Amino acid sequence: MISRQDLAFYLDDVETPIGRAISLTLTGLILLSAIFFVAETYPLSEDILSGLRILDTTIVVIFSLEYGLRCWATDSPLKFVLSPIGILEFLIISTFFLGFCNVVFVRIFRWFRILRLIRFLDFEILSFQLNEKNGEILTQILFTLFAIIFIFSGLIYQVEHPVNPHIFRHFLDAFYFSVVTMTTVGFGDVIPLSETGRCLTLLMIITGVVLIPWQVGALIEHLVQSGARPSPSVEKICSGCGHSRHDRDARFCKMCGTELSHQ
């Protein structure tokens, strides 16, 4: 039987085969839950919607099990429960089972937990060869922008669709409105009618004015700084644990200490 220490390690690890498999599985479930939310905003048949709800319920049950396992495996359950990610996960799970406002789209924030997976990928954007650190920063910046726009799109859809169904017909209308608003383009072809929607629009504008220039500036800065520098790590597969990324001059695995073969 797996121990608490081993379970805690594999739930957070992304560098061993088991830890990577767990992280990729959770990543796929997160993506599916986001797709389900978007799909349910479109006029689908009742049979398809029922199937989506069953699948979404299954995903929430799996997330609930993961939440319980994390609470059991951690050395300080109270610290985990009161952490930002712990509070967010509890909010998602509790609102679903208690039948409150549908906040399924907030699960997109769980992507931040698996950003470390980016260390296993080689990034090449145009003529820029990014090292692992810059690749992680690049992905975090791009995903932060997408996640915030996605969250605002879900919020404005939930607020405006009941009172303004001819304008905010589905998620794409809300996503279009969020992008146009946060980039301060403001075509005016899609507008909110409710007081809550207008207050949310003001928040979106402020967020766009502050966040987008800052994030895009950081993105350009890291792309320029990376230049054409070669990646400081190479592929050296450890025979002990299977970890594949090590420094060029590494003689031993940084994960398990096994001596690396010269390749």
Protein Blocks (a to p, Z undefined) as FASTA:
>chain_A
ZZfklmmmmmmpckbmklmmmmmmmmmmmmmmmmmmmmmmpccdfklmmmmmmmmmmmmm
mmmmmmmmmmmmpmblmlmmmpmklmmmmmmmmmmmnopacfklmmmmmmmmmmmmmmmp
ccdehjbccdfklmmmmmmmmmmmmmmmmmmmmmmmmmmmmmmmmlmmblmlmmmmmmmm
mnononolaccfbfklmmmmmmmmmmmmmmmmmmmmmmmmmmmmnmmadcfbdcdddfkl
opabdcfklcbdfklopacddZZ
